[in-house]
């Protein structure tokens, strides 16, 4: 059985800079409150549907939430259903991102 892989904020920041990651933010709209990672796709977990997950196999698909729990669950779901061959989640979520001193921006 494949498992979703944790990644740290520094690796994700590097992947975003290299255009090598597709970030999917599974937080609900009220949680995001205008604080999003640049370029992240918004897909609240309450409306999560596998067919809406872009299958950009040339990029790492990284799921994001507030603390890393729900994003790990969403990533595992796409693996269990065979939608993607590999998936990542941001360890510590947005809290880990900001704790590492990385910037957030406005949500699109």
Steps between C-alpha positions, in 0.01 A plus 500: 500500500629843409493774761486875467841659560562787741705791375641790695439871433847562357468220245154618398623859464778377273259290293266799460793720392599234243139464381527134598199481735126532477366603842141409588365685804228293668416758768149641513456857376460645851829338606699649215385854586715652224814311601596256227813360345574662165330318214325243718183342362212536745312175553326499842487155650122531541474514119794270422455289188774292344403598148574863591860421594713600202704201394813703415735208511796717399472678838487389860144528632516639853195525725479777757283570805539684829710244686567213258241247617221552246747550216665166581154340491416658163833391356449145623154496343636584154759225538254240628265572211783480247444856380869592535809281523654724768373775732649727765372706791662795673615388843362747753271658241472876475621526859821323403537724194470824697704353788784454250478872421349450154249754367130461435309707247144584418271229373388520139 
